[in-house]
Amino acid sequence: MIRLFKHYIPNAVMLLALLDLALLLLAGELAWIIRASQIGSIPGSMASRAMPLGAFVIIVWVAMVSVGVYGSDALRSMRFACARLLVAISLGIIALSFIDFIIPGSTFWRSTLLYAMALAVVALIFNRALMGTLLGNAAFRRRVLVLGAGNRAMRLKKLSDDPGAGFSIISYVGMNEGEQVVEEAIARGAIHDLGQFVDNLGASEVVLALEERRNSLPLKDLLRMKTMGVHINDFSSFVERETGRVDLDSVNPSWLIFSDGFSSGRAFSSAAKRIFDIAASSLLLLITFPIIALFAVLVKLDSKGPAFFRQPRVGLYGQHFDVIKLRSMRTDAEKDGVKWAEENDPRITRLGRFIRKVRIDELPQTWSVLKGEMSFVGPRPEVPKFVGDLEQKLPYYAERHMVKPGITGWAQINYPYGASIEDARHKLEYDLYYAKNYTPFLDLLILLQTLRVVLWPEGAR
């Protein structure tokens, strides 16, 4: 994997994205040449249209990232990839047409965009078919040797069985640590030289999946492998890197304290984040005010009660603030106390079901972003009662409040809506990953990926 601004990106995804950028540039240039030849015009040099070509490539590529073209499913299924590509390129072309309408001559000729779209679809689908045929699913998988044969090793085994996994396990070594769960593991005593064994297998990484480290760490062997250029990783860090979440079953306070993350040098990033929040929330409120006003009227007409719903939530450092949404439930929804939304929740109104699905009910929260109580990106702000219960039942739950809550977040785009302690636990793992590895790059990635969640709202309730 390639680490970019503290966030890991699979090698296959990075290569595919770079090839896509080159192919988009080629499609845009060919479209320009074809259209120019049809009208008897001289195309001129490529440098003379660098701005419109660059705008075409970047806007379409950003649309591809936004709709999940580089997700694990898109890399495994051609049908899935083609559907997402068509949506992404269509959105990109619409955006370019709109820009050209607002600022004439700033992008392609609108007549050229049709050719560019057709060529881009063909080129990008061909790229995926070619990469799948020539390289296969395992081309970029790292060769990993696991030290351990217990439950943690079995978890890694199941993780590697996923078709989208970025690694393959070439062997397991039982370290005499207790019950052997992985049957094919080789006993440590059967290996004379562990360093030579790793070298013979061509392993690029060794993962410590020991159930108990005390008196079990083969320090001399690990040092030898490290000096041989083999990457040594502990179980918790490996799972964090591969899944994009902090594994609550294996982490402990010392790992959180000494691992990379929770950087104190966030002053510049925090200032940039706040400037973006102010600028974006002001613009979004200005643009969406008619939509908010329209649906506020519709909410009033659809059911009795106020158009807006106000509720206390827990924010940064555990401080309380009132979140504002368009009301999507009946006014008596909490007569028996606060509780999580359920699938097909009877408390949700007819219109409420729609505005939740397309996330229109979230738009008034932009006011909380402008006031500084929330950010566009961050953990979901929870009700104080839920927070009190979850802090008692889930370890490290209070740590998610060390960053400002957000309208969207890493947990929201990676895990469907949940209404149980187990769901809250899974979402906490993603929230801790965000709090630990926050950068403006990760914020940008989350904002782009939020479009995917809006277009395909599998988890909306």
Secondary structure, DSSP 8 states (H G I E B T S, - for coil): -EEETTEEE-HHHHHHHHHHHHHHHHHHHHHHHHHHHHTT-----GGGGHHHHHHHHHHHHHHHHHTTTTSHHHHH-HHHHHHHHHHHHHHHHHHHHHHHHHSTTSS--HHHHHHHHHHHHHHHHHHHHHHHHHT-TTTT-EEEEEE--SHHHHHHHHHHTSTT-SEEEEEEEE-S-S---STT-EEGGG-S-HHHHHHHHT-SEEEE--S--TTT--HHHHHHHHHTT-EEEEHHHHHHHHHSS--TTT--HHHHHHSS-S-S--HHHHHHHHHHHHHHHHHHHHHHHHHHHHHHHHHHHHSSS-SEEEEEEE-GGG-EEEEEEE--B-TTTTTT------TT-TTB-HHHHHHHHTTGGGGGGHHHHHHTS-EEESS----HHHHHHHHHHSTTGGGGGGS--EEE-HHHHHS----SHHHHHHHHHHHHHHHHH--HHHHHHHHHHHHHHHHS-TT--
